[in-house]
Amino acid sequence: MRRLMMRLELMEKRSRFDDFEKEYRDSKAYLRRAKLFLEQGQDHTVVFNVASLALERYLVALCYLYDMEPYNHNYTCLMDTVEMLMKVPEELNEEIRSMDKIFDICSLDDYFHGDPEVSDMERILVMCEEVEGLFDQKKNRIIQRIFVD
């Protein structure tokens, strides 16, 4: 019975790691696309929106990496979950949470999607790079070896 339980736990974690890998790959792809749009001279709102998807995917990937299910995908809730898992520099934490002022979309009664400024686009690109730095590549390889090999 104990072996069966351990095997079930391992299966759950393998599934979560697959989710992590998908979210992490997607986050990197969205960030690459946002930077490409910036280089191509796309409007700053387009770059901002694509980079905001990258940031969300990075935060979801962090949750999955630590075997946590993100239940809500606004920046404040994602950061609440990430904070339970790791220490996030205070300034970065505040910056990410501030994005909900632009995307206050979690209420049907008070729905609001602001217009990002050029400075918001620049800030979110920096945030993506800083969140990327939260991933410990050595730890990711060890986890992958445990659950995939």
PEPE-V411670 format. One record per helix or strand of 2 or more residues. SS is the DSSP state (H for helix, E for strand). FROM is the first residue (numbers start at 1). TO is the last residue. If there is no record, write none. Layout:
<<SS;FROM;TO> <SS;FROM;TO>>
This chain:
<<H;2;39> <H;44;65> <H;75;85> <H;90;101> <E;103;104> <E;112;113> <H;118;132> <H;137;148>>
